[in-house]
Amino acid sequence: MDKNKLKLFLFSATLLAFTISPAQSHDTEEMSSDEVTEMVLEIINGVVESGEKSLTTAIATIKNGSEKNSLPDLIEETSPAVVRIAIRGTMKSQQNPFFDDPFFEKFFGQPQMPREREFGGGGSGVIVDGVLGYIITNAHVINRADEIKVFTKDGREYDAEVLGSDKGTDLALIKITSNEPLPEIELGDSDSVRVGDSVVAIGAPFGLSQTVTSGIISALGRPQMTADGFGEMIQTDAAINPGNSGGALINLQGELIGIPSSIFTRSGGNIGIGFAIPVSTVKNITSQIIDFGSVKRGLLGVIISDLSEDVSEQLGLDIDKGALIQEVSPDSAAEDAGLEPGDVIVKVDGKEIESVNDLRNAIGLKRSGERCRITIVRNNRQITKNAKLGEIVAEKTIQADEINTLLAGAELSDYVEDSETYLSKSQGIIILSVEPNSNADRARLKAGDIIWAVGNMEVENLEEFKSVTEGKDILILRVKRNGRQLIIQMRK
């Protein structure tokens, strides 16, 4: 059969396919006859020229190209992979100091208050491996949970275990066991999304399962909401509320492009500014949790600062953006790579570095032992160095009431001023967080306070702090706060 006859045959078959396929105006966009004809001829010409596609394939291609799933179809396909998560745990009760006073107990019959209280909470999750039962959620959703329940869209309930979590990116991987494969969601490419793309958020806001909202990508590359966070965020105006955390942000192809994590709000509810963790970060973190059971974050071993115009002028540089190396730690990845103080890092693996935050994210999202190309400017010449990253040692944290109930409500860690270098000598105790209305809060302790002494005894680390505070009825804490020296007095 010559080309003209084949074209005529295919065209007739194509028209027949359109004729016998009922039009579904609610599922498709209307096309003009000229548009249909142009599309048909384009496909037929491609078939004839390649000589490889059958008539059946051609017709299937035409039909697939002319049909677009409606939003209800999209939700029906993807929502079974989104689950509701409920947690339960216990935490130390914040005791009124009078409850432990024998005088008040004797004369006023103070009841013995429970030492622990139960708490509940939850959020959402996304099944990313239906065979193994892997579910992605936010680290803050399952934080401190003693029991985790997962509820699927069809009403089934599962017990879940935590495989690993990462506070720096607010991601966690949990696992459930099912006798049959579970619906899973396809991972998309968050690096290809653009501002203005339409998106859908699926989750369990306020405990309401399978709630769907839609919107667009409002912005890309937003910084993490917490100072110790890694990576950038996708901003969206799709309604995200408490409980959406850990759910799915999907594109119109039904692919996961982000995990909703936080919102900006003045009222506690949605005002159209929500943030999601890009799926590129999700892939990186979950692969590390699967491989190692934790995240082994990369470490370059430098002390850096932003390069400003005035600093650039003083150093005689032709650039005014980048991460200026002020110090290189001994025996670090940076030293092994030949980096020196005064070098300005401008690229990591080809990605532009304009600030300290850019470098922190670029290195912090790589795993330890990974090799990367560091492009620097030295004496106004661009040089590329190869570095094998070291590992940031995870900080040891402790709930302060495990040391002394006077400190209940505070989360403590060793304070290391240059925590991202190998210069890791502790210089006191830092308060990471303080729960509202707790003993620590009432004593006016604040997150970021550095305790450097108890009474006249200097303390360098948690071990020393514990030895001088455990079991004491009175604590005199010497604290540094924003460059000021304070004394905090606490007593039972």
Secondary structure by P-SEA (a helix, b strand, c coil): ccaaaaaaaaaaaaaaaaaaccccccccccccaaaaaaaaaaaaaaaaaaccccaaaaaaaaaaaaccccaaaaaaaccccbbbbbbbbccccccccccccccccccccccccccbbbbbccccccccccccbbbbbbccccccccbbbbbcccbbbbbbbbccccccccbbbbbbbbccccbbbbbbbccccccccccccccccccccbbbbbbcccccccccccccccbbbbbbccccccccccccccccccccccccccccccccccccbbbbccaaaaaaaaaaaaaccccbbbbcbbbbbbbcaaaaaaaccccccccccccccccccccccccccccccccccccccccaaaaaaaaaaccccbbbbbbbbcccbbbbbbbbbbbcccbbbbcccccccccccccccbbbcccccccccccbbbbccccccccccccccccccccccccccccccaaaaaaacccccccccccccccbbbbbbbcc
